[in-house]
Amino acid sequence: MVFSRVIAAVLGGYALSSAFVILLAELIPGTLADAVLTATLFSFAIYTAAIIWVFSVRTATLAWGGMLFVTALCYGAAQLLKMLGGAA
């Protein structure tokens, strides 16, 4: 079960932080380069928080489920913003 959590932390955390960067870059006003740079800086904190969260939940199933749910939510919201023309 520890191996499953490590994989969830590494791969799931990367996917979550990437989806969060895409969403945040759509929400931050200003030039595209500034929005992406700012969002990327936040990704380090999100990735660290995701790793901590994976090892703090009770089961590996909950860790995987939570990671997939939040990642899908961020990615879906980002795609919806792109379809609507973006917030910036």
CYANA upper distance limits for C-alpha pairs under 8 A (distance plus 0.5 A):
  1 MET  CA      5 ARG  CA      6.92
  1 MET  CA     60 ALA  CA      7.07
  2 VAL  CA      6 VAL  CA      6.69
  3 PHE  CA      7 ILE  CA      6.73
  4 SER  CA      8 ALA  CA      6.58
  4 SER  CA     60 ALA  CA      7.14
  5 ARG  CA      9 ALA  CA      6.44
  5 ARG  CA     54 VAL  CA      6.88
  5 ARG  CA     55 PHE  CA      7.24
  5 ARG  CA     60 ALA  CA      6.29
  5 ARG  CA     63 ALA  CA      7.69
  5 ARG  CA     64 TRP  CA      8.36
  6 VAL  CA     10 VAL  CA      6.57
  7 ILE  CA     11 LEU  CA      6.18
  7 ILE  CA     12 GLY  CA      7.69
  8 ALA  CA     12 GLY  CA      5.23
  8 ALA  CA     13 GLY  CA      7.33
  8 ALA  CA     54 VAL  CA      7.53
  8 ALA  CA     63 ALA  CA      7.62
  8 ALA  CA     64 TRP  CA      6.53
  8 ALA  CA     67 MET  CA      8.07
  9 ALA  CA     13 GLY  CA      5.57
  9 ALA  CA     14 TYR  CA      8.36
  9 ALA  CA     50 ALA  CA      7.11
  9 ALA  CA     51 ILE  CA      5.27
  9 ALA  CA     54 VAL  CA      6.40
  9 ALA  CA     55 PHE  CA      8.44
 10 VAL  CA     14 TYR  CA      6.61
 10 VAL  CA     51 ILE  CA      7.75
 11 LEU  CA     15 ALA  CA      6.68
 12 GLY  CA     16 LEU  CA      6.49
 12 GLY  CA     64 TRP  CA      8.12
 12 GLY  CA     67 MET  CA      6.55
 12 GLY  CA     68 LEU  CA      7.68
 13 GLY  CA     17 SER  CA      6.53
 13 GLY  CA     46 ILE  CA      8.40
 13 GLY  CA     47 TYR  CA      5.78
 13 GLY  CA     48 THR  CA      8.41
 13 GLY  CA     50 ALA  CA      5.87
 13 GLY  CA     51 ILE  CA      6.78
 13 GLY  CA     67 MET  CA      7.85
 14 TYR  CA     18 SER  CA      6.55
 14 TYR  CA     47 TYR  CA      6.95
 15 ALA  CA     19 ALA  CA      6.62
 15 ALA  CA     71 THR  CA      7.16
 16 LEU  CA     20 PHE  CA      6.53
 16 LEU  CA     46 ILE  CA      8.30
 16 LEU  CA     47 TYR  CA      7.83
 16 LEU  CA     50 ALA  CA      8.27
 16 LEU  CA     67 MET  CA      7.50
 16 LEU  CA     68 LEU  CA      8.41
 16 LEU  CA     70 VAL  CA      7.57
 16 LEU  CA     71 THR  CA      5.17
 16 LEU  CA     74 CYS  CA      8.24
 17 SER  CA     21 VAL  CA      6.60
 17 SER  CA     43 SER  CA      5.67
 17 SER  CA     44 PHE  CA      8.11
 17 SER  CA     46 ILE  CA      6.24
 17 SER  CA     47 TYR  CA      6.00
 18 SER  CA     22 ILE  CA      6.87
 18 SER  CA     43 SER  CA      7.72
 19 ALA  CA     23 LEU  CA      6.78
 19 ALA  CA     71 THR  CA      6.58
 19 ALA  CA     72 ALA  CA      8.42
 19 ALA  CA     74 CYS  CA      6.11
 19 ALA  CA     75 TYR  CA      5.54
 19 ALA  CA     78 ALA  CA      8.27
 20 PHE  CA     24 LEU  CA      6.45
 20 PHE  CA     39 ALA  CA      8.40
 20 PHE  CA     43 SER  CA      7.60
 20 PHE  CA     46 ILE  CA      8.46
 20 PHE  CA     71 THR  CA      8.04
 20 PHE  CA     74 CYS  CA      6.22
 20 PHE  CA     75 TYR  CA      7.73
 21 VAL  CA     25 ALA  CA      6.36
 21 VAL  CA     36 VAL  CA      7.80
 21 VAL  CA     39 ALA  CA      5.56
 21 VAL  CA     40 THR  CA      6.38
 21 VAL  CA     42 PHE  CA      8.08
 21 VAL  CA     43 SER  CA      6.73
 22 ILE  CA     26 GLU  CA      7.00
 22 ILE  CA     36 VAL  CA      8.49
 22 ILE  CA     39 ALA  CA      8.27
 22 ILE  CA     75 TYR  CA      7.79
 22 ILE  CA     78 ALA  CA      6.75
 23 LEU  CA     27 LEU  CA      7.02
 23 LEU  CA     74 CYS  CA      6.64
 23 LEU  CA     75 TYR  CA      7.22
 23 LEU  CA     77 ALA  CA      7.24
 23 LEU  CA     78 ALA  CA      4.90
 24 LEU  CA     28 ILE  CA      6.63
 24 LEU  CA     35 ALA  CA      8.19
 24 LEU  CA     36 VAL  CA      8.48
 24 LEU  CA     39 ALA  CA      6.08
 24 LEU  CA     78 ALA  CA      8.45
 25 ALA  CA     32 LEU  CA      8.01
 25 ALA  CA     35 ALA  CA      5.44
 25 ALA  CA     36 VAL  CA      5.59
 25 ALA  CA     38 THR  CA      8.18
 25 ALA  CA     39 ALA  CA      6.05
 26 GLU  CA     35 ALA  CA      8.05
 26 GLU  CA     78 ALA  CA      7.28
 26 GLU  CA     81 LEU  CA      7.49
 26 GLU  CA     82 LYS  CA      7.91
 26 GLU  CA     86 GLY  CA      6.33
 26 GLU  CA     87 ALA  CA      6.64
 26 GLU  CA     88 ALA  CA      7.07
 27 LEU  CA     86 GLY  CA      7.82
 27 LEU  CA     87 ALA  CA      5.91
 27 LEU  CA     88 ALA  CA      6.62
 28 ILE  CA     35 ALA  CA      5.91
 28 ILE  CA     39 ALA  CA      8.50
 28 ILE  CA     87 ALA  CA      8.20
 28 ILE  CA     88 ALA  CA      6.84
 29 PRO  CA     35 ALA  CA      7.25
 29 PRO  CA     87 ALA  CA      7.98
 29 PRO  CA     88 ALA  CA      5.10
 30 GLY  CA     34 ASP  CA      7.08
 30 GLY  CA     35 ALA  CA      6.93
 30 GLY  CA     88 ALA  CA      7.31
 31 THR  CA     35 ALA  CA      6.73
 32 LEU  CA     36 VAL  CA      6.60
 33 ALA  CA     37 LEU  CA      6.61
 34 ASP  CA     38 THR  CA      6.58
 35 ALA  CA     39 ALA  CA      6.55
 36 VAL  CA     40 THR  CA      6.47
 37 LEU  CA     41 LEU  CA      6.84
 38 THR  CA     42 PHE  CA      7.12
 39 ALA  CA     43 SER  CA      6.92
 40 THR  CA     44 PHE  CA      7.80
 41 LEU  CA     45 ALA  CA      8.28
 42 PHE  CA     46 ILE  CA      6.95
 43 SER  CA     47 TYR  CA      6.46
 44 PHE  CA     48 THR  CA      6.72
 45 ALA  CA     49 ALA  CA      6.61
 46 ILE  CA     50 ALA  CA      6.55
 47 TYR  CA     51 ILE  CA      6.81
 48 THR  CA     52 ILE  CA      6.81
 49 ALA  CA     53 TRP  CA      6.51
 50 ALA  CA     54 VAL  CA      6.65
 50 ALA  CA     67 MET  CA      8.24
 51 ILE  CA     55 PHE  CA      7.18
 52 ILE  CA     56 SER  CA      6.76
 53 TRP  CA     57 VAL  CA      6.87
 53 TRP  CA     63 ALA  CA      8.11
 54 VAL  CA     60 ALA  CA      8.10
 54 VAL  CA     63 ALA  CA      5.57
 54 VAL  CA     64 TRP  CA      8.35
 54 VAL  CA     67 MET  CA      8.46
 55 PHE  CA     63 ALA  CA      8.26
 57 VAL  CA     62 LEU  CA      7.34
 57 VAL  CA     63 ALA  CA      6.78
 58 ARG  CA     62 LEU  CA      7.67
 59 THR  CA     63 ALA  CA      6.94
 60 ALA  CA     64 TRP  CA      6.67
 61 THR  CA     65 GLY  CA      6.49
 62 LEU  CA     66 GLY  CA      6.35
 63 ALA  CA     67 MET  CA      6.54
 64 TRP  CA     68 LEU  CA      6.57
 65 GLY  CA     69 PHE  CA      6.51
 66 GLY  CA     70 VAL  CA      6.64
 67 MET  CA     71 THR  CA      6.56
 68 LEU  CA     72 ALA  CA      6.49
 69 PHE  CA     73 LEU  CA      6.57
 70 VAL  CA     74 CYS  CA      6.64
 71 THR  CA     75 TYR  CA      6.60
 72 ALA  CA     76 GLY  CA      6.30
 73 LEU  CA     77 ALA  CA      6.57
 74 CYS  CA     78 ALA  CA      6.65
 75 TYR  CA     79 GLN  CA      6.68
 76 GLY  CA     80 LEU  CA      6.62
 77 ALA  CA     81 LEU  CA      6.69
 78 ALA  CA     82 LYS  CA      6.74
 79 GLN  CA     83 MET  CA      6.68
 80 LEU  CA     84 LEU  CA      6.71
 81 LEU  CA     85 GLY  CA      6.71
 81 LEU  CA     86 GLY  CA      5.31
 81 LEU  CA     87 ALA  CA      7.15
 82 LYS  CA     86 GLY  CA      5.44
